[in-house]
Amino acid sequence: MAKLAALAALPVVATLAVANTSMLVVDVKEGGPSGHRIVVPVPLFLAQAALNLAPAQATRTELPEEALETLTRSAGLLDALADCPDAELIRVEDGEQTVVIEKAGDLIKVSVDGRREQVRVNVPIGVVRDFVASRDSRELRAADVVAALKQVSNTDLVDVRDGNDHVRVYVW
């Protein structure tokens, strides 16, 4: 009887574990009357586990010396940026496109508006700060990026609209 109860509890425990974790969601909608929609939710702990098991050459790259120096210097900048008030940092308009970079709360928001397309990228400052602080080698590992995303919730990372097509990547 105890074995049966344990087996019955497994789906409940698995469901609670997945429900209690952050998910990276990729949502792709094709425009038009026969457009398709694909939604791929990926629990971040599963993505990190898979990346840790994958061959190193497929999930890691060595950073060039210049990139490593830039990361090292950016730590102080990120701290100052996190502490500064919300503001528009950069605006570029050329008649065809408008690009705006702003600090809003704990995000750096990049917006690009063109004639047909709109691109929104939200970069959580805390994720970048933690990622930069954890650099102890020249190696960039995809698993480290996924691990850093675990502290984010309910955040759109990327939102791209081109005509009737729409791609959204967010952490839920």
Residue, then its C-alpha position, 0 to 999 in steps of 0.5 A: m500500500a505504501k508503494l502505491a501511495a508513493l507512486a500516486a504522489l510522484p505526479v503531484v510532486a513533479t507538477l508542484a516542482v515544475a509549477n514552482t520554477s521559472m519558465l523561459v517561454v518562446d511564443v512565435k505567431e505567424g501572421g496571416p489567415s493561415g498563420h501558425r502559433i508555436v509556444v515552447p515553455v522550458p523550465l529553467f532548471l531543465a534547460q540548465a541541466a541539459l546544458n550542463l550535460a551537453p558537449a562543452q564545445a556546443t554550449r561554451t565559447e571563449l571570450p576574446e581578451e577585449a570582451l573580458e576587459t569590458l566585462t571587468r570594467s562594466a561591473g562598476l557601471l552596472d552598480a551605478l546604473a542600478d542606483c540611478p533614477d529612471a531615465e531615457l539614456i539614448r535616443v536616435e531618430d533617422g526618419e526611418q527608425t527610432v531607437v531608444i535606450e532607457k533605464a526603467g526600474d531594474l531593467i534596461k529597455v531597448s526599443v526600436d520602431g521602424r515602418r513595419e517592425q517593432v523590437r523590444v528588448n528588456v535586460p534585467i540589470g541584476v541578471v547582468r550584474d550577477f553574470v559579470a560578477s561570476r566571471d572567473s574565466r574567459e569562458l562563456r557558458a550557456a548554462d551560466v546565462v540560464a542560471a542568471l535568468k532564474q532570478v527573473s520572473n514575469t519579465d518580457l526579454v524580447d518582443v519582436r513584431d514584423g508586420n503580422d508576425h510576432v515573436r516573444v521570449y519571456v520568463w514566467 
